[in-house]
Amino acid sequence: MILDLLTFLIVFFHVTEDTTLSVDLEDSDSAAVKLEYGVEKRAQDTFGKGSVPDKFCIAPCPQRNFGDSDFTYNPELLYKFEVQNSSQKCTPKSSGYISTLFSHSSEEEEEKRVLNEKFRFHYPHVQITFSKIKSIKKEMLQIAKTCGLDVPTLAYAYVFYEKVVLKGLVNKSNRKLVAGAALLIATKINDHGSMGLSSIIDHIETVFRINRRDMLQLEIPLCVALDFKLHASEAEIVPHCQRIVSAQN
């Protein structure tokens, strides 16, 4: 726990030649969303009086409240779900290039719909669809390649993102902001050979089409949702590393 807290302090008082991402005293409240599993506790002065916009909160789904002891992260869960539930690919029996394209496209859309329905049935507390999770992870991979992030760094980002997704803490409004924050935290912890943080933030902002300030405001809430456990185990990281390397070959 002490190591996790030290890592947290390093991450959020991290300074580079390109950019300073330390938390200003005036801005710290804007990111201080205190989250307890089963109870969402929001500071009333976080964004002034009134409600906090959904995209700035990592909030539990009302369908399921649970304590941390109820959650065990499995890095194989999403991968195995797709393998076990995807239909076998087949070549459309239609003549003509255009008709083949339409047939193949309709098959892909139908498979996506079925997968999303099955995923929602098995994991009703998860607030985003399976296809959106896959899409976000592809964009995270794209950012990692462009920025020269190493494989373990991307794997860490996947672990952070999947954990909060599977806890039911990510919704349609904040899914890209949380993914960006996961990449940024993973980079601060692990990667020392890529481009500067400022350039990485630029790429995250461009690919996800989000506002950097909105993303930075979610860094601390994301760490709270992760219980400040920013050192993933080998068992959590290795499966992601293997799939990332396999996808690149």
Phi and psi in degrees as a GROMACS rama.xvg file:
@    title "Ramachandran Plot"
@    xaxis  label "Phi"
@    yaxis  label "Psi"
@TYPE xy
-62.7949  -41.0135  ILE-2
-62.295  -40.1281  LEU-3
-63.854  -41.0338  ASP-4
-67.4677  -38.6682  LEU-5
-63.885  -41.1535  LEU-6
-60.8548  -42.4789  THR-7
-59.7486  -44.7826  PHE-8
-64.397  -38.8127  LEU-9
-63.3845  -42.9475  ILE-10
-62.8786  -44.8369  VAL-11
-95.3932  1.74851  PHE-12
-123.405  28.5517  PHE-13
-76.8332  128.76  HIS-14
-127.028  133.69  VAL-15
-122.201  174.061  THR-16
-66.3668  -25.3386  GLU-17
-86.0683  -35.6994  ASP-18
-157.307  153.552  THR-19
-112  121.675  THR-20
-116.167  20.2333  LEU-21
-69.0015  154.958  SER-22
-85.6527  119.274  VAL-23
-70.0524  150.254  ASP-24
-61.26  -38.0441  LEU-25
-70.5853  -27.4866  GLU-26
-97.5524  -10.4577  ASP-27
-62.2548  -35.1129  SER-28
-64.4825  -30.2715  ASP-29
-67.4121  -17.2111  SER-30
-111.482  -2.74911  ALA-31
-85.5646  71.5147  ALA-32
-93.6809  110.675  VAL-33
-86.7628  118.513  LYS-34
-119.482  125.463  LEU-35
-116.395  139.416  GLU-36
-65.0959  127.063  TYR-37
94.0412  -20.1066  GLY-38
-137.24  122.295  VAL-39
-98.0945  114.047  GLU-40
-112.837  115.323  LYS-41
-111.288  133.772  ARG-42
-68.0193  129.786  ALA-43
-65.6488  -26.9483  GLN-44
-95.968  12.4787  ASP-45
-57.3336  -50.7135  THR-46
-123.12  36.5086  PHE-47
82.8276  -170.43  GLY-48
-73.4056  146.339  LYS-49
108.45  -172.212  GLY-50
-80.228  156.852  SER-51
-92.2029  130.184  VAL-52
-55.796  140.172  PRO-53
-56.4503  -36.0872  ASP-54
-69.2383  -15.9823  LYS-55
-95.5861  1.89574  PHE-56
-116.257  141.29  CYS-57
-102.359  94.3724  ILE-58
-114.287  140.012  ALA-59
-69.6547  143.99  PRO-60
-71.1091  134.858  CYS-61
-64.0053  -16.1372  PRO-62
-70.0395  -22.3838  GLN-63
-150.92  120.099  ARG-64
-114.661  133.936  ASN-65
-152.276  155.988  PHE-66
-85.1814  168.554  GLY-67
-62.3073  -29.3508  ASP-68
-67.2121  -17.9247  SER-69
-85.1262  -8.97812  ASP-70
-112.562  126.09  PHE-71
-125.992  119.311  THR-72
-77.767  132.684  TYR-73
-121.104  109.496  ASN-74
-66.5992  -11.8488  PRO-75
-95.0471  -8.43112  GLU-76
-59.0853  -54.1782  LEU-77
-66.5952  -40.2792  LEU-78
-63.0402  -48.4126  TYR-79
-66.6949  -34.1327  LYS-80
-59.1584  -45.5228  PHE-81
-67.5766  -43.5653  GLU-82
-60.7642  -42.6605  VAL-83
-77.5973  -22.3653  GLN-84
-112.308  -8.57831  ASN-85
-75.2376  137.956  SER-86
-76.1109  154.721  SER-87
-68.3837  137.767  GLN-88
-70.0086  139.408  LYS-89
-138.697  153.389  CYS-90
-82.382  124.874  THR-91
-59.4075  134.849  PRO-92
-91.4947  64.1502  LYS-93
-133.636  144.639  SER-94
-93.1658  146.224  SER-95
97.6889  139.198  GLY-96
-64.6262  -45.9213  TYR-97
-65.3212  -46.2547  ILE-98
-64.1624  -34.7833  SER-99
-64.8785  -41.7903  THR-100
-61.9584  -46.3628  LEU-101
-62.9802  -41.5389  PHE-102
-64.0186  -44.0381  SER-103
-65.1734  -40.837  HIS-104
-63.5427  -42.91  SER-105
-65.9915  -35.5479  SER-106
-64.8273  -41.8493  GLU-107
-64.562  -42.069  GLU-108
-64.0332  -40.2358  GLU-109
-66.5154  -41.8086  GLU-110
-64.3987  -39.7526  GLU-111
-62.3948  -42.5443  LYS-112
-62.3314  -44.7874  ARG-113
-64.6462  -44.0578  VAL-114
-60.7808  -43.0045  LEU-115
-62.4986  -40.4878  ASN-116
-66.2808  -43.5892  GLU-117
-64.0208  -40.8271  LYS-118
-64.3841  -42.958  PHE-119
-63.9578  -34.7981  ARG-120
-67.6816  -44.7637  PHE-121
-77.9617  -30.8621  HIS-122
-131.132  68.3786  TYR-123
-65.2348  -20.1641  PRO-124
-78.7137  -17.9394  HIS-125
-74.0701  128.904  VAL-126
-91.055  -6.26922  GLN-127
-123.126  157.613  ILE-128
-75.6134  161.848  THR-129
-62.1134  -39.8659  PHE-130
-65.0265  -34.6367  SER-131
-69.0807  -37.5919  LYS-132
-61.2494  -46.475  ILE-133
-61.528  -43.4229  LYS-134
-62.5188  -43.6225  SER-135
-62.201  -42.5787  ILE-136
-66.9576  -33.4813  LYS-137
-64.7587  -40.4771  LYS-138
-68.7546  -35.339  GLU-139
-62.8017  -40.0523  MET-140
-63.7529  -41.4912  LEU-141
-60.5154  -44.8641  GLN-142
-63.342  -44.1336  ILE-143
-60.3344  -42.6378  ALA-144
-64.4768  -46.1427  LYS-145
-62.9377  -38.9125  THR-146
-89.5828  -3.71445  CYS-147
72.6884  27.5723  GLY-148
-72.1454  142.576  LEU-149
-78.1122  167.436  ASP-150
-60.5642  -46.5175  VAL-151
-59.8364  -34.589  PRO-152
-64.2031  -45.7893  THR-153
-64.1276  -38.7972  LEU-154
-61.4257  -41.759  ALA-155
-59.6368  -44.594  TYR-156
-61.6424  -41.0185  ALA-157
-60.7719  -43.6346  TYR-158
-61.4404  -48.5391  VAL-159
-58.0491  -46.3924  PHE-160
-67.333  -47.4001  TYR-161
-63.5452  -36.3989  GLU-162
-59.9121  -48.5598  LYS-163
-74.904  -29.7149  VAL-164
-64.1306  -48.1385  VAL-165
-72.7994  -17.0461  LEU-166
-82.5319  -5.51611  LYS-167
79.9035  27.3417  GLY-168
-103.027  -0.932502  LEU-169
-115.51  134.932  VAL-170
-123.699  -178.811  ASN-171
-61.3772  -34.8529  LYS-172
-72.0345  -35.836  SER-173
-109.906  4.51445  ASN-174
-59.2372  -39.0595  ARG-175
-78.147  -34.8596  LYS-176
-64.0054  -43.1102  LEU-177
-65.5965  -40.9012  VAL-178
-62.3583  -42.4716  ALA-179
-62.7611  -42.9977  GLY-180
-64.0471  -38.3215  ALA-181
-62.8328  -43.2186  ALA-182
-63.0727  -42.1618  LEU-183
-66.2733  -44.6914  LEU-184
-63.877  -44.037  ILE-185
-60.8417  -38.4179  ALA-186
-66.1003  -43.663  THR-187
-62.8349  -35.4582  LYS-188
-78.1257  -41.883  ILE-189
-111.643  -37.7587  ASN-190
-99.1223  128.896  ASP-191
-125.753  2.11274  HIS-192
-113.868  -1.22376  GLY-193
-87.0134  -175.801  SER-194
-66.0462  170.288  MET-195
-62.8547  157.199  GLY-196
-58.7432  -36.4812  LEU-197
-60.4907  -42.6494  SER-198
-68.2713  -37.4251  SER-199
-63.7794  -42.9139  ILE-200
-61.5016  -39.591  ILE-201
-58.0383  -45.3112  ASP-202
-67.5111  -40.7962  HIS-203
-60.3758  -44.9102  ILE-204
-61.537  -40.2285  GLU-205
-72.1374  -48.7235  THR-206
-67.3508  -45.1706  VAL-207
-84.0618  -10.7519  PHE-208
55.7709  52.7231  ARG-209
-125.606  170.125  ILE-210
-94.6246  130.082  ASN-211
-61.5921  -36.367  ARG-212
-64.2293  -40.6487  ARG-213
-60.4241  -41.5119  ASP-214
-65.9713  -44.7435  MET-215
-63.6841  -29.2849  LEU-216
-70.0579  -12.8566  GLN-217
-99.7961  -2.56285  LEU-218
-61.533  -50.7301  GLU-219
-67.1311  -46.7113  ILE-220
-56.2051  -34.7863  PRO-221
-65.3946  -42.7825  LEU-222
-64.3275  -36.0362  CYS-223
-63.2304  -44.8955  VAL-224
-63.1339  -27.4993  ALA-225
-90.1579  7.1181  LEU-226
58.0489  28.0642  ASP-227
60.6349  18.97  PHE-228
-89.0534  84.8583  LYS-229
-97.0147  2.3919  LEU-230
-107.809  102.111  HIS-231
-75.1529  150.844  ALA-232
-77.9096  162.563  SER-233
-59.8392  -38.0912  GLU-234
-64.3252  -27.8391  ALA-235
-82.124  -33.8515  GLU-236
-85.3102  -44.8736  ILE-237
-55.8369  -45.982  VAL-238
-57.9885  -38.0896  PRO-239
-68.4613  -42.433  HIS-240
-58.8618  -43.6075  CYS-241
-62.7356  -42.1815  GLN-242
-70.8541  -35.9667  ARG-243
-64.1168  -47.2732  ILE-244
-62.8188  -42.1475  VAL-245
-62.4095  -38.961  SER-246
-68.687  -27.7591  ALA-247
-82.1395  -18.8578  GLN-248
